[in-house]
Amino acid sequence: MIRSVLLGTGSALPARRVSNAELAEQVDTSDEWIVERTGIRFRHIAALDETTGTLAYDAAKAALAAAGLAAQDIDLIVLATATPDQTFPSTATKVQALLGIDDCVAFDVAAVCSGFLYAVQVADSMIRAGAHRRALVIGSETFTRILDWEDRTTCVLFGDGAGAIVLEAQESADDPASPDARGILAAKLHADGRHNELLYVDGGPSTTGTVGKLRMKGREVFRHAVTNLAAVMAEALKGIDLTPDDIDWVVPHQANARILDATARKLSLPAERVIVTVDQHANTSAASVPLALDTAVRDGRIKRGDLLVLEAMGGGFTWGAAVLRY
């Protein structure tokens, strides 16, 4: 059968790296307070000439190089972001132009921190339908531009960055449990708009005419995140007759180290099988899963043939998981 097989990964972070101690010089906080509650030690903040689009472009170039492909080999770009360069056109089309691709399908997906998982399933569906052969799937954010820097409970949590993967249509074994079954084996997505007030931005073109700032009720988000993430991971695995014991690596949304720990415990997963990078780049929303994935591929932890689960939850609420064999 035809599946979307992962050919390469890439990522990009702004040059400016800010430690908790540096942040504490501007915000009423401390390194101890941030690390104890979130596990975060550093975040990257985009310079004035860096945008969601330029970071996405850099990540896309790295993913193409890892896949051994040229930009012209791509016929689909799906970019997940909550911080686009413009209201329109899509940031994906800006990446397309920067890559020098004359014509391909290119559009953005908005599902906040779950955006990359949504983008993966959209691209996978289009590839399986036979409409496209090779796709760039990107998560890119400049989240620091929608933060209220006077709200110490939220501004310390986020950073900027981008991650990308290249997917290609390939023949694969039918049985997802077979080691010969490569690519995306299953994906499950959810949304529940009743929880809008727990995590949102207080602006928008059709409401306030402004960009707005991020607002969050952390305790409630934490509770929903642990429950929803554990449930959707189990759901995705059960759908293809696999269990958490079959997983080599979980690559989660990097929101908070305590959420990662609690989710792993709920699934009885050992902590050493969970990729954790939140300490180095904080919560980069739609970029955090592909950033973590690229980090673990490049440092050799994730190897060809490994079974992975990607998972994320974000504002909306939206949440999802994807099972793939690398």
Number of C-alpha atoms within 10 A of each C-alpha: 11 17 23 28 23 22 18 23 29 28 29 23 25 19 11 12 16 16 16 20 16 13 17 15 10 10 16 12 16 15 17 12 12 19 16 11 12 19 22 27 20 24 27 22 22 22 11 6 6 15 22 26 27 20 25 33 27 20 28 31 23 21 25 22 16 16 18 10 16 12 17 13 13 22 19 25 24 26 33 35 33 23 23 22 18 11 11 9 12 19 29 29 22 20 24 26 13 16 16 11 16 10 13 16 14 19 18 23 23 17 24 27 33 33 30 34 31 29 26 26 21 14 26 26 15 18 22 17 13 10 12 19 19 25 27 28 30 36 38 37 30 30 25 22 18 19 21 16 16 11 13 15 16 16 19 26 24 24 30 30 32 33 36 34 27 26 27 24 22 17 14 19 14 14 14 21 16 11 13 13 21 27 27 23 26 19 25 20 18 15 16 11 10 9 16 13 15 16 18 19 17 15 15 13 10 7 9 10 9 11 16 17 17 19 19 16 13 12 10 12 18 15 12 13 23 20 14 19 25 18 16 22 25 18 19 23 22 13 14 15 12 16 15 17 10 13 19 18 23 24 25 26 32 31 30 21 20 15 21 23 16 19 22 21 14 13 16 11 18 12 16 11 15 19 21 25 25 28 18 18 27 26 27 31 34 37 34 33 32 29 31 22 27 24 20 18 16 13 9 10 14 19 14 11 15 16 22 24 25 22 28 31 32 22 25 21 25 23 26 28 31 24 24 23 24 19
